[in-house]
Amino acid sequence: MTQLTVVTCRWGEKYANEHVNRLLSQFKRHLHMPFRFMAFVDHTDGLLPDIPARRVWPEVSQATHPKRPNCYRRLNLFRLDTLDIFGPGYILNMDLDVLLTGNVTELISRPMAEGVTFKAYRDRATNTPYNGGMWLLKTGAHPEVFDRFKPDKSPQITKAEQRIGSDQAWIAHVLGPDHPTWDVSDGVYAYGRDILKGNKGQLPKNCRAVMMYGPYDPATVPVKWVKEHWR
């Protein structure tokens, strides 16, 4: 069976290692296939001792879109030598603000069985088809995403193209718009746009994952169903 490693990255003060712990707990409940879990962090305080952890990479560029996080360091997951870390198989990169609410097995296992090299949550921002909060990569499949990145030039390229974000903007620039994506039809929803505005704050019946990017944090959102799932 093809090996899957669920990966998350945490640095800075916005999230704590408790977010890492709870993300693993959610995957244990909602991903019914063999997987490994690995965290890239800047310290291990509060991290469960059985979670494999590595030092997160240093930031590779200080440039970013105004008022947006700088996540270029995650482009290291596209490096060819990640094969030495993860081995052949797939990496599922997940943000710490993703809330799993249902069975995500088919979302992950199907593209793996089909040999898809890259799949991501569909972002609806102009010229930015992929959201960096959830993507699946065949290990070593697209090293050009990392290899072509230039800290002093690449952010300016994506800014000129009016792409939104940091790493997700560069991924879109390099890979183009035609890789497969997940969206609401797969049960993957954006909390602010699809649930608060589009569903009056109620959890959709087919929901499997909620992308709580922006100002939302599953640890602090005072909503009953969020609290029930963030554990």
C-alpha positions as YAML, in Angstrom:
chain: A
units: angstrom
residues:
- id: 1
  name: MET
  ca: [0.00, 0.00, 0.00]
- id: 2
  name: THR
  ca: [1.23, 3.48, -0.87]
- id: 3
  name: GLN
  ca: [2.53, 5.32, 2.18]
- id: 4
  name: LEU
  ca: [0.81, 8.50, 3.36]
- id: 5
  name: THR
  ca: [2.35, 11.06, 5.70]
- id: 6
  name: VAL
  ca: [0.12, 13.78, 7.13]
- id: 7
  name: VAL
  ca: [2.28, 16.86, 7.67]
- id: 8
  name: THR
  ca: [1.62, 20.10, 9.51]
- id: 9
  name: CYS
  ca: [3.86, 23.09, 10.16]
- id: 10
  name: ARG
  ca: [3.73, 25.40, 13.19]
- id: 11
  name: TRP
  ca: [5.87, 28.41, 13.95]
- id: 12
  name: GLY
  ca: [5.40, 31.73, 15.67]
- id: 13
  name: GLU
  ca: [2.76, 32.67, 18.22]
- id: 14
  name: LYS
  ca: [-0.56, 32.39, 16.37]
- id: 15
  name: TYR
  ca: [-1.02, 28.70, 17.14]
- id: 16
  name: ALA
  ca: [0.24, 26.42, 19.91]
- id: 17
  name: ASN
  ca: [1.45, 22.84, 19.76]
- id: 18
  name: GLU
  ca: [-1.93, 21.89, 21.24]
- id: 19
  name: HIS
  ca: [-3.29, 22.63, 17.75]
- id: 20
  name: VAL
  ca: [-0.88, 20.01, 16.41]
- id: 21
  name: ASN
  ca: [-2.03, 17.49, 19.02]
- id: 22
  name: ARG
  ca: [-5.68, 18.04, 18.19]
- id: 23
  name: LEU
  ca: [-5.10, 17.85, 14.46]
- id: 24
  name: LEU
  ca: [-3.62, 14.38, 14.96]
- id: 25
  name: SER
  ca: [-6.60, 13.44, 17.14]
- id: 26
  name: GLN
  ca: [-8.98, 14.50, 14.37]
- id: 27
  name: PHE
  ca: [-7.15, 12.41, 11.79]
- id: 28
  name: LYS
  ca: [-7.26, 9.39, 14.07]
- id: 29
  name: ARG
  ca: [-11.05, 9.75, 14.13]
- id: 30
  name: HIS
  ca: [-11.69, 10.65, 10.51]
- id: 31
  name: LEU
  ca: [-9.00, 9.06, 8.31]
- id: 32
  name: HIS
  ca: [-9.55, 5.32, 8.10]
- id: 33
  name: MET
  ca: [-6.42, 4.20, 6.29]
- id: 34
  name: PRO
  ca: [-2.81, 3.73, 7.40]
- id: 35
  name: PHE
  ca: [-0.91, 7.00, 7.79]
- id: 36
  name: ARG
  ca: [2.00, 8.56, 9.56]
- id: 37
  name: PHE
  ca: [1.88, 11.99, 11.17]
- id: 38
  name: MET
  ca: [4.76, 14.45, 11.31]
- id: 39
  name: ALA
  ca: [5.06, 18.02, 12.61]
- id: 40
  name: PHE
  ca: [7.57, 20.67, 11.61]
- id: 41
  name: VAL
  ca: [7.78, 23.09, 14.55]
- id: 42
  name: ASP
  ca: [10.02, 25.77, 16.03]
- id: 43
  name: HIS
  ca: [9.79, 24.19, 19.51]
- id: 44
  name: THR
  ca: [8.26, 21.06, 21.00]
- id: 45
  name: ASP
  ca: [6.83, 22.47, 24.26]
- id: 46
  name: GLY
  ca: [3.39, 20.97, 24.79]
- id: 47
  name: LEU
  ca: [3.69, 18.58, 21.84]
- id: 48
  name: LEU
  ca: [2.63, 15.01, 22.50]
- id: 49
  name: PRO
  ca: [5.82, 12.96, 22.97]
- id: 50
  name: ASP
  ca: [4.77, 10.35, 20.40]
- id: 51
  name: ILE
  ca: [4.44, 12.89, 17.56]
- id: 52
  name: PRO
  ca: [7.54, 12.80, 15.33]
- id: 53
  name: ALA
  ca: [8.81, 16.36, 15.10]
- id: 54
  name: ARG
  ca: [11.46, 18.15, 13.07]
- id: 55
  name: ARG
  ca: [12.71, 21.70, 13.21]
- id: 56
  name: VAL
  ca: [10.71, 23.84, 10.82]
- id: 57
  name: TRP
  ca: [12.69, 25.44, 8.04]
- id: 58
  name: PRO
  ca: [13.75, 29.08, 8.38]
- id: 59
  name: GLU
  ca: [11.76, 31.60, 6.42]
- id: 60
  name: VAL
  ca: [13.04, 31.89, 2.87]
- id: 61
  name: SER
  ca: [11.61, 35.33, 2.03]
- id: 62
  name: GLN
  ca: [10.32, 38.33, 3.95]
- id: 63
  name: ALA
  ca: [8.15, 39.46, 1.06]
- id: 64
  name: THR
  ca: [4.45, 38.68, 1.16]
- id: 65
  name: HIS
  ca: [1.06, 40.04, 0.22]
- id: 66
  name: PRO
  ca: [-0.06, 42.82, 2.60]
- id: 67
  name: LYS
  ca: [-1.98, 41.50, 5.62]
- id: 68
  name: ARG
  ca: [-1.36, 37.90, 4.56]
- id: 69
  name: PRO
  ca: [0.76, 35.30, 6.34]
- id: 70
  name: ASN
  ca: [4.21, 34.51, 5.03]
- id: 71
  name: CYS
  ca: [4.33, 30.74, 4.43]
- id: 72
  name: TYR
  ca: [7.04, 30.41, 1.81]
- id: 73
  name: ARG
  ca: [9.00, 28.09, 4.10]
- id: 74
  name: ARG
  ca: [6.44, 25.36, 3.38]
- id: 75
  name: LEU
  ca: [7.71, 25.22, -0.21]
- id: 76
  name: ASN
  ca: [10.46, 23.02, 1.24]
- id: 77
  name: LEU
  ca: [7.92, 20.17, 1.15]
- id: 78
  name: PHE
  ca: [8.32, 20.16, -2.65]
- id: 79
  name: ARG
  ca: [12.06, 19.54, -2.51]
- id: 80
  name: LEU
  ca: [13.24, 16.38, -4.19]
- id: 81
  name: ASP
  ca: [15.17, 15.35, -1.08]
- id: 82
  name: THR
  ca: [11.93, 15.06, 0.89]
- id: 83
  name: LEU
  ca: [12.07, 11.49, -0.39]
- id: 84
  name: ASP
  ca: [14.80, 11.00, 2.22]
- id: 85
  name: ILE
  ca: [12.40, 12.17, 4.96]
- id: 86
  name: PHE
  ca: [9.09, 10.66, 3.87]
- id: 87
  name: GLY
  ca: [10.05, 7.93, 1.43]
- id: 88
  name: PRO
  ca: [8.02, 7.13, -1.69]
- id: 89
  name: GLY
  ca: [4.33, 7.84, -1.30]
- id: 90
  name: TYR
  ca: [2.28, 10.94, -0.58]
- id: 91
  name: ILE
  ca: [2.40, 13.99, 1.67]
- id: 92
  name: LEU
  ca: [-0.86, 15.51, 2.89]
- id: 93
  name: ASN
  ca: [-0.08, 19.03, 4.07]
- id: 94
  name: MET
  ca: [-2.66, 20.45, 6.49]
- id: 95
  name: ASP
  ca: [-2.98, 23.83, 8.17]
- id: 96
  name: LEU
  ca: [-3.66, 23.96, 11.89]
- id: 97
  name: ASP
  ca: [-6.88, 25.89, 11.36]
- id: 98
  name: VAL
  ca: [-8.52, 23.02, 9.47]
- id: 99
  name: LEU
  ca: [-11.34, 21.32, 11.38]
- id: 100
  name: LEU
  ca: [-12.24, 17.77, 10.39]
- id: 101
  name: THR
  ca: [-15.93, 16.99, 10.88]
- id: 102
  name: GLY
  ca: [-16.39, 13.77, 8.91]
- id: 103
  name: ASN
  ca: [-14.73, 10.86, 7.14]
- id: 104
  name: VAL
  ca: [-11.99, 12.19, 4.83]
- id: 105
  name: THR
  ca: [-10.69, 8.77, 3.74]
- id: 106
  name: GLU
  ca: [-12.07, 8.85, 0.21]
- id: 107
  name: LEU
  ca: [-10.86, 12.41, -0.32]
- id: 108
  name: ILE
  ca: [-7.30, 11.21, 0.19]
- id: 109
  name: SER
  ca: [-7.31, 7.59, -0.93]
- id: 110
  name: ARG
  ca: [-8.94, 8.14, -4.32]
- id: 111
  name: PRO
  ca: [-6.37, 10.58, -5.79]
- id: 112
  name: MET
  ca: [-3.60, 8.39, -4.37]
- id: 113
  name: ALA
  ca: [-5.04, 5.34, -6.13]
- id: 114
  name: GLU
  ca: [-5.38, 7.35, -9.34]
- id: 115
  name: GLY
  ca: [-1.72, 8.41, -9.22]
- id: 116
  name: VAL
  ca: [-2.54, 12.11, -9.00]
- id: 117
  name: THR
  ca: [0.67, 14.10, -8.42]
- id: 118
  name: PHE
  ca: [-0.92, 17.16, -6.78]
- id: 119
  name: LYS
  ca: [-4.39, 18.02, -5.47]
- id: 120
  name: ALA
  ca: [-5.48, 20.93, -3.29]
- id: 121
  name: TYR
  ca: [-8.45, 22.62, -1.71]
- id: 122
  name: ARG
  ca: [-9.88, 24.96, -4.32]
- id: 123
  name: ASP
  ca: [-9.31, 28.62, -3.57]
- id: 124
  name: ARG
  ca: [-11.69, 31.06, -5.20]
- id: 125
  name: ALA
  ca: [-9.36, 34.04, -5.13]
- id: 126
  name: THR
  ca: [-8.53, 35.59, -8.48]
- id: 127
  name: ASN
  ca: [-5.73, 33.74, -10.30]
- id: 128
  name: THR
  ca: [-5.09, 31.54, -7.24]
- id: 129
  name: PRO
  ca: [-6.68, 28.13, -7.80]
- id: 130
  name: TYR
  ca: [-5.10, 26.36, -4.83]
- id: 131
  name: ASN
  ca: [-5.35, 27.03, -1.11]
- id: 132
  name: GLY
  ca: [-2.22, 26.26, 0.91]
- id: 133
  name: GLY
  ca: [-4.24, 24.95, 3.86]
- id: 134
  name: MET
  ca: [-4.83, 21.48, 2.41]
- id: 135
  name: TRP
  ca: [-2.95, 19.80, -0.40]
- id: 136
  name: LEU
  ca: [-1.79, 16.33, -1.39]
- id: 137
  name: LEU
  ca: [1.55, 15.78, -3.14]
- id: 138
  name: LYS
  ca: [3.17, 12.68, -4.53]
- id: 139
  name: THR
  ca: [6.54, 12.78, -2.84]
- id: 140
  name: GLY
  ca: [9.17, 14.32, -5.11]
- id: 141
  name: ALA
  ca: [6.70, 14.85, -7.97]
- id: 142
  name: HIS
  ca: [7.08, 18.62, -8.44]
- id: 143
  name: PRO
  ca: [10.52, 19.76, -7.25]
- id: 144
  name: GLU
  ca: [10.28, 22.67, -9.68]
- id: 145
  name: VAL
  ca: [7.99, 24.45, -7.21]
- id: 146
  name: PHE
  ca: [10.89, 24.77, -4.77]
- id: 147
  name: ASP
  ca: [13.73, 24.87, -7.29]
- id: 148
  name: ARG
  ca: [12.34, 27.82, -9.23]
- id: 149
  name: PHE
  ca: [11.57, 29.94, -6.17]
- id: 150
  name: LYS
  ca: [13.77, 33.03, -5.83]
- id: 151
  name: PRO
  ca: [13.26, 34.92, -2.53]
- id: 152
  name: ASP
  ca: [13.88, 38.33, -4.09]
- id: 153
  name: LYS
  ca: [11.93, 37.81, -7.32]
- id: 154
  name: SER
  ca: [9.18, 35.21, -6.97]
- id: 155
  name: PRO
  ca: [6.93, 37.24, -4.60]
- id: 156
  name: GLN
  ca: [7.03, 40.12, -7.06]
- id: 157
  name: ILE
  ca: [6.05, 37.80, -9.90]
- id: 158
  name: THR
  ca: [2.94, 36.53, -8.12]
- id: 159
  name: LYS
  ca: [2.06, 40.04, -6.97]
- id: 160
  name: ALA
  ca: [2.18, 41.26, -10.57]
- id: 161
  name: GLU
  ca: [-0.09, 38.35, -11.52]
- id: 162
  name: GLN
  ca: [-2.52, 39.47, -8.77]
- id: 163
  name: ARG
  ca: [-2.33, 36.13, -7.01]
- id: 164
  name: ILE
  ca: [-3.33, 35.95, -3.36]
- id: 165
  name: GLY
  ca: [-1.12, 34.52, -0.61]
- id: 166
  name: SER
  ca: [2.47, 33.45, -0.41]
- id: 167
  name: ASP
  ca: [3.25, 29.76, -0.97]
- id: 168
  name: GLN
  ca: [-0.13, 29.08, -2.58]
- id: 169
  name: ALA
  ca: [0.42, 31.91, -5.05]
- id: 170
  name: TRP
  ca: [3.78, 30.51, -6.08]
- id: 171
  name: ILE
  ca: [2.43, 26.96, -6.36]
- id: 172
  name: ALA
  ca: [-0.26, 28.26, -8.72]
- id: 173
  name: HIS
  ca: [2.30, 30.18, -10.77]
- id: 174
  name: VAL
  ca: [4.49, 27.13, -11.27]
- id: 175
  name: LEU
  ca: [1.91, 24.36, -11.60]
- id: 176
  name: GLY
  ca: [-0.79, 26.23, -13.48]
- id: 177
  name: PRO
  ca: [-4.55, 25.98, -12.92]
- id: 178
  name: ASP
  ca: [-5.32, 22.47, -14.15]
- id: 179
  name: HIS
  ca: [-4.50, 20.18, -11.22]
- id: 180
  name: PRO
  ca: [-7.51, 18.62, -9.47]
- id: 181
  name: THR
  ca: [-9.05, 20.29, -6.43]
- id: 182
  name: TRP
  ca: [-11.50, 19.69, -3.57]
- id: 183
  name: ASP
  ca: [-14.44, 22.00, -3.00]
- id: 184
  name: VAL
  ca: [-17.88, 22.05, -1.38]
- id: 185
  name: SER
  ca: [-19.05, 19.19, -3.59]
- id: 186
  name: ASP
  ca: [-16.46, 17.06, -1.77]
- id: 187
  name: GLY
  ca: [-17.58, 18.30, 1.63]
- id: 188
  name: VAL
  ca: [-14.73, 20.81, 2.09]
- id: 189
  name: TYR
  ca: [-16.00, 24.24, 3.15]
- id: 190
  name: ALA
  ca: [-14.57, 27.63, 4.01]
- id: 191
  name: TYR
  ca: [-15.89, 28.68, 7.43]
- id: 192
  name: GLY
  ca: [-16.36, 32.37, 6.76]
- id: 193
  name: ARG
  ca: [-17.62, 32.31, 3.18]
- id: 194
  name: ASP
  ca: [-19.48, 28.99, 2.90]
- id: 195
  name: ILE
  ca: [-20.76, 28.41, 6.43]
- id: 196
  name: LEU
  ca: [-21.18, 31.78, 8.15]
- id: 197
  name: LYS
  ca: [-22.34, 33.63, 5.05]
- id: 198
  name: GLY
  ca: [-23.62, 30.78, 2.92]
- id: 199
  name: ASN
  ca: [-25.25, 28.47, 5.47]
- id: 200
  name: LYS
  ca: [-26.20, 30.78, 8.36]
- id: 201
  name: GLY
  ca: [-23.47, 29.31, 10.56]
- id: 202
  name: GLN
  ca: [-24.80, 25.77, 10.40]
- id: 203
  name: LEU
  ca: [-22.61, 22.77, 9.59]
- id: 204
  name: PRO
  ca: [-23.57, 21.41, 6.13]
- id: 205
  name: LYS
  ca: [-24.74, 17.81, 6.14]
- id: 206
  name: ASN
  ca: [-22.04, 16.62, 3.73]
- id: 207
  name: CYS
  ca: [-19.22, 18.49, 5.48]
- id: 208
  name: ARG
  ca: [-15.97, 16.63, 6.04]
- id: 209
  name: ALA
  ca: [-13.51, 19.46, 6.57]
- id: 210
  name: VAL
  ca: [-13.81, 23.15, 7.43]
- id: 211
  name: MET
  ca: [-11.10, 25.58, 6.36]
- id: 212
  name: MET
  ca: [-11.00, 28.14, 9.17]
- id: 213
  name: TYR
  ca: [-8.48, 30.50, 7.66]
- id: 214
  name: GLY
  ca: [-8.36, 34.23, 8.19]
- id: 215
  name: PRO
  ca: [-9.48, 35.53, 11.61]
- id: 216
  name: TYR
  ca: [-10.94, 32.20, 12.75]
- id: 217
  name: ASP
  ca: [-9.29, 29.76, 15.15]
- id: 218
  name: PRO
  ca: [-11.02, 26.46, 15.97]
- id: 219
  name: ALA
  ca: [-9.66, 26.77, 19.52]
- id: 220
  name: THR
  ca: [-11.57, 29.98, 20.21]
- id: 221
  name: VAL
  ca: [-14.62, 30.12, 17.93]
- id: 222
  name: PRO
  ca: [-17.59, 30.04, 20.37]
- id: 223
  name: VAL
  ca: [-19.79, 27.71, 18.32]
- id: 224
  name: LYS
  ca: [-21.11, 24.43, 19.71]
- id: 225
  name: TRP
  ca: [-20.34, 22.22, 16.72]
- id: 226
  name: VAL
  ca: [-16.84, 23.69, 16.37]
- id: 227
  name: LYS
  ca: [-16.12, 22.86, 20.01]
- id: 228
  name: GLU
  ca: [-17.50, 19.35, 19.56]
- id: 229
  name: HIS
  ca: [-15.15, 18.60, 16.67]
- id: 230
  name: TRP
  ca: [-12.02, 20.42, 17.84]
- id: 231
  name: ARG
  ca: [-10.74, 17.75, 20.19]
...
